[in-house]
Amino acid sequence: MNIKDQHTDEYLLQSFRESANLDLLGELYNKYMHLVYGVCLKYLQDRESSKDAVMQIFEKLITEIPKNDIKNFKSWLYVVSKNHSLMHLRSEKTKGEQNKKFIIEQEIFMEYEEVVHPIDEDKPDMDAALRECIERLKDEQQKCIQLFYLEEKSYKEICELLKLEEKKVKSFLQNGKRNLKLCLESKNVRQ
């Protein structure tokens, strides 16, 4: 076999299968890295994610090549790259949907929690303790609690006044209410 034959895809592929020498796989893969990057970029539409995918696909080849009967390495690699990219997109979509579901559940929980919280109840023996507990809150929680409950401002109005995102305002209200409840319980205020 001459030197030229030693650099064909078939030779490098067969040699890697026989020896598991990563240098041989690296030489073969290096010939098509630009193709892999291009395919990943086409589907992922993000340079950094595509660069990561190029490395992940190389690692995947170490285990996938021995399992597959590959006739045309370039075509097979194209399909592997495309499938890897599509699986990555599916995974990201699933993560995004799970995050949205979590956020919605948190918002629903926060909305319903307001109904049963001691701050919503009007009891005379609670006023002094409540004022004292509000003063103990962290600054952001204190401002949000005062604006929402005492000044009856909406989420949107609080966001504008404090220059905060709605998620932050809701978080400060939720945490503030939890801290108020703990403070009132520690003072043994009847609820």
C-alpha positions as CSV (number, residue, x, y, z in Angstrom):
1,M,0.0,0.0,0.0
2,N,1.5,3.4,-0.9
3,I,1.5,6.5,1.3
4,K,-1.4,8.1,-0.6
5,D,-3.6,5.1,0.2
6,Q,-2.8,5.5,3.9
7,H,-4.7,8.8,4.0
8,T,-8.0,7.6,2.4
9,D,-11.1,7.6,4.6
10,E,-11.4,3.9,4.2
11,Y,-7.9,3.2,5.3
12,L,-8.1,5.6,8.3
13,L,-11.5,4.2,9.3
14,Q,-10.3,0.5,9.1
15,S,-7.1,1.3,10.9
16,F,-8.9,3.1,13.7
17,R,-11.3,0.1,14.1
18,E,-8.3,-2.3,14.4
19,S,-6.2,-0.2,16.7
20,A,-8.5,2.3,18.4
21,N,-5.7,4.8,17.8
22,L,-7.2,8.3,18.4
23,D,-4.6,9.9,16.2
24,L,-6.0,8.0,13.2
25,L,-9.5,9.1,14.1
26,G,-8.3,12.6,14.6
27,E,-6.7,12.6,11.1
28,L,-9.9,11.3,9.6
29,Y,-12.2,13.7,11.5
30,N,-9.9,16.7,10.8
31,K,-10.7,16.3,7.1
32,Y,-14.4,17.0,7.8
33,M,-14.5,19.2,10.9
34,H,-15.5,22.2,8.7
35,L,-18.4,20.1,7.4
36,V,-19.5,19.1,11.0
37,Y,-19.2,22.7,12.1
38,G,-21.3,23.9,9.2
39,V,-24.0,21.4,9.8
40,C,-24.2,22.2,13.5
41,L,-24.2,26.0,12.8
42,K,-27.0,25.5,10.3
43,Y,-29.2,23.8,12.8
44,L,-28.1,25.3,16.1
45,Q,-27.5,28.9,14.8
46,D,-25.0,29.6,17.5
47,R,-21.3,29.6,17.0
48,E,-20.4,28.5,20.6
49,S,-22.9,25.7,20.7
50,S,-21.7,24.6,17.3
51,K,-18.0,24.5,18.5
52,D,-19.1,22.5,21.5
53,A,-21.0,20.1,19.2
54,V,-17.9,19.6,17.0
55,M,-16.1,18.3,20.1
56,Q,-19.0,16.2,21.4
57,I,-19.4,14.6,18.0
58,F,-15.7,13.6,17.9
59,E,-16.1,12.0,21.3
60,K,-19.3,10.2,20.1
61,L,-17.4,8.8,17.1
62,I,-15.0,6.9,19.4
63,T,-17.9,4.6,20.4
64,E,-20.2,4.9,17.4
65,I,-17.7,3.9,14.6
66,P,-17.1,0.3,16.0
67,K,-20.9,-0.2,16.2
68,N,-21.7,0.9,12.6
69,D,-21.0,-0.5,9.1
70,I,-19.9,2.7,7.4
71,K,-19.6,2.7,3.6
72,N,-19.1,6.4,3.1
73,F,-17.6,8.2,6.1
74,K,-18.4,11.7,4.9
75,S,-22.1,11.0,4.3
76,W,-22.4,9.0,7.6
77,L,-20.7,11.9,9.5
78,Y,-23.1,14.4,8.0
79,V,-26.1,12.3,9.3
80,V,-24.4,11.9,12.7
81,S,-23.8,15.7,12.9
82,K,-27.4,16.5,11.8
83,N,-28.9,14.1,14.3
84,H,-26.7,15.4,17.1
85,S,-27.8,19.0,16.4
86,L,-31.5,18.0,16.2
87,M,-31.2,16.1,19.5
88,H,-29.5,19.1,21.1
89,L,-32.4,21.4,19.9
90,R,-35.0,18.9,21.2
91,S,-33.2,18.8,24.6
92,E,-33.1,22.6,24.8
93,K,-36.8,22.8,23.9
94,T,-37.7,20.3,26.6
95,K,-35.6,22.3,29.1
96,G,-37.3,25.5,28.1
97,E,-40.7,24.0,28.4
98,Q,-39.9,22.6,31.9
99,N,-38.6,26.1,32.9
100,K,-41.8,27.7,31.7
101,K,-43.9,25.1,33.5
102,F,-42.0,25.8,36.7
103,I,-42.4,29.5,36.4
104,I,-46.1,29.2,35.8
105,E,-46.5,26.9,38.8
106,Q,-44.5,29.3,41.0
107,E,-46.7,32.2,39.9
108,I,-49.9,30.2,40.6
109,F,-48.5,29.2,44.0
110,M,-47.6,32.8,44.8
111,E,-51.0,34.1,43.8
112,Y,-52.9,31.5,45.9
113,E,-50.5,31.9,48.9
114,E,-51.6,35.5,49.3
115,V,-55.1,34.4,50.2
116,V,-54.1,32.4,53.2
117,H,-51.2,34.5,54.5
118,P,-51.5,36.2,57.9
119,I,-50.7,39.6,56.3
120,D,-54.0,39.4,54.5
121,E,-56.0,38.9,57.6
122,D,-57.3,41.8,59.6
123,K,-56.8,41.1,63.3
124,P,-56.2,43.9,65.9
125,D,-53.6,42.1,68.0
126,M,-51.4,41.7,64.9
127,D,-50.9,45.3,63.9
128,A,-48.0,46.2,66.2
129,A,-46.3,42.9,65.6
130,L,-46.8,43.2,61.9
131,R,-45.3,46.7,61.8
132,E,-42.3,45.5,63.8
133,C,-41.8,42.5,61.5
134,I,-42.0,44.6,58.4
135,E,-39.3,46.8,59.7
136,R,-37.0,43.7,60.1
137,L,-37.4,42.7,56.4
138,K,-34.6,43.2,53.9
139,D,-34.9,46.6,52.2
140,E,-36.3,45.3,48.8
141,Q,-38.8,43.0,50.6
142,Q,-39.9,45.8,52.9
143,K,-40.5,48.2,50.0
144,C,-42.5,45.7,48.0
145,I,-44.6,44.6,51.0
146,Q,-45.4,48.2,51.9
147,L,-46.2,49.2,48.3
148,F,-48.4,46.1,47.6
149,Y,-50.3,45.7,50.9
150,L,-50.2,49.1,52.6
151,E,-50.4,51.4,49.5
152,E,-52.2,48.8,47.4
153,K,-50.0,49.2,44.3
154,S,-50.1,46.7,41.5
155,Y,-47.2,44.6,40.4
156,K,-46.7,46.9,37.4
157,E,-46.7,50.0,39.5
158,I,-44.2,48.5,41.9
159,C,-42.0,47.6,39.0
160,E,-42.0,51.1,37.7
161,L,-41.5,52.7,41.1
162,L,-38.6,50.4,42.1
163,K,-37.3,49.9,38.6
164,L,-37.4,46.1,39.0
165,E,-38.6,43.3,36.8
166,E,-42.0,41.7,37.7
167,K,-40.3,38.4,38.5
168,K,-38.1,40.2,41.1
169,V,-41.1,42.0,42.6
170,K,-43.0,38.8,43.0
171,S,-40.0,37.1,44.5
172,F,-39.5,39.9,47.0
173,L,-43.2,39.7,47.9
174,Q,-43.2,36.0,48.3
175,N,-40.0,35.9,50.4
176,G,-41.1,38.9,52.4
177,K,-44.4,37.3,53.2
178,R,-42.6,34.1,54.2
179,N,-40.3,36.1,56.5
180,L,-43.2,38.0,58.0
181,K,-45.0,34.7,58.7
182,L,-41.9,33.3,60.4
183,C,-41.4,36.6,62.4
184,L,-45.1,36.6,63.5
185,E,-45.0,32.9,64.5
186,S,-41.9,33.6,66.6
187,K,-43.8,36.4,68.4
188,N,-46.7,33.9,69.0
189,V,-49.2,36.2,67.4
190,R,-52.5,34.5,67.0
191,Q,-53.3,33.8,63.4
